[in-house]
Every structure is written in C-alpha cells, then in structure tokens.
C-alpha cells in the first residue's frame, strides 16, 4: 500500500507517494532539504541551481559509499578465502600428523 506524505523542502510543499514508510520518506525529504539549504546558504544561488548542486553532492556521496562498500566486500571475501585456505592447511597437517603417529 502506497504512503502519501507532504513535506516542506526549501520552502516548497511537496506531496510524495511511495511504498516506503512515511518516516523513511520524511527522512529522505529532510536530507534533500538540508542539502539544498546548505548549498543555498554557502553559495547564494536560487532553488533550481541549489537542487542541481544538492543532487550532485548526494550522487557524489552515493558513489563514494558504493565504492567503499565494494572495497569492504572485496576485503571480506579475501579474509574468507584466507580462512578457507588456513582450514585446508590445518586439515592437511592433521592428516599428516595422524599418518606420522600411525607409522610409529
């Protein structure tokens, strides 16, 4: 069921309809409002330019976060591969130990 939320972004009222919860939509709207306000305060540009600059800033953050996430995935995979290799080495050493003990 779609949720309908009205929010204020940079002095304008917007009504959003989405499947996400109202709280989530408010959170997203608040982020956009904060980014636009930050841009407008820092650069004294109009709302349209602020929206574009805010979108660019948010896109930049998204891509950097995705890259960091991918780096973490690669790092976790490398750790898992190392752990699997260590487990195999332990198994092989146990096998060799068992074989050596049975020769005595």
C-alpha positions in Angstrom: 0.0 0.0 0.0 1.4 3.4 -1.0 2.0 6.0 1.6 1.3 9.7 1.0 3.5 12.2 2.8 3.5 16.0 2.5 6.8 17.7 3.3 8.5 21.1 3.1 11.7 21.2 1.0 13.4 24.6 0.7 10.2 26.5 1.4 8.0 24.5 -1.0 5.4 21.9 -0.2 5.7 18.5 -1.9 3.5 15.5 -1.6 5.2 12.2 -2.2 3.5 8.9 -2.8 5.7 5.7 -2.3 5.6 2.2 -0.9 8.2 3.2 1.7 7.1 4.2 5.2 6.2 7.8 5.9 9.1 8.0 8.4 11.5 6.9 5.7 10.1 9.4 3.2 10.4 12.2 5.7 14.0 11.2 6.4 14.7 11.4 2.6 13.0 14.7 2.3 14.8 16.1 5.3 18.1 15.1 3.7 17.3 16.8 0.4 16.0 19.9 2.3 19.2 20.0 4.4 21.5 19.6 1.3 19.6 22.3 -0.6 19.7 24.7 2.3 23.4 24.1 2.8 24.1 24.8 -0.9 21.9 27.9 -0.9 23.5 29.3 2.3 27.0 28.6 1.1 26.7 29.9 -2.5 23.6 32.2 -2.5 22.1 30.5 -5.6 18.4 30.0 -6.5 16.3 27.0 -5.7 16.8 25.3 -9.1 20.6 25.6 -9.0 20.6 24.5 -5.4 18.6 21.4 -6.3 21.0 20.5 -9.0 24.1 21.1 -6.8 22.4 19.2 -3.9 21.7 16.3 -6.3 25.3 16.3 -7.4 26.5 16.3 -3.8 24.1 13.4 -3.0 25.2 11.5 -6.1 28.8 12.0 -5.1 28.2 10.7 -1.6 26.3 7.7 -3.1 29.1 6.7 -5.5 31.8 7.1 -2.8 29.7 5.0 -0.4 29.1 2.3 -3.0 32.9 2.2 -3.7 33.7 1.9 0.0 31.1 -0.8 0.3 32.6 -2.7 -2.7 36.0 -2.4 -1.1 34.7 -3.9 2.1 33.1 -6.7 0.2 36.4 -7.5 -1.5 38.2 -7.3 1.8 35.7 -9.7 3.5 36.0 -12.1 0.5 39.8 -12.1 0.8 39.5 -12.8 4.5 37.1 -15.7 3.9 39.4 -17.1 1.2 42.3 -16.9 3.6 40.3 -18.6 6.3 39.3 -21.4 3.9 42.9 -21.9 2.9 44.0 -21.9 6.6 41.3 -24.5 7.3 42.5 -26.7 4.4 46.1 -26.4 5.7 45.0 -27.4 9.2 43.2 -30.4 7.8 46.2 -31.4 5.8 48.5 -31.0 8.8 46.2 -33.1 10.9 46.2 -35.8 8.2 50.0 -35.8 8.1 50.2 -35.9 11.9 47.8 -38.8 12.1 49.8 -40.6 9.3 53.1 -40.0 11.2 51.6 -41.2 14.5 50.4 -44.4 12.9 53.9 -45.2 11.4 55.4 -45.4 14.9 
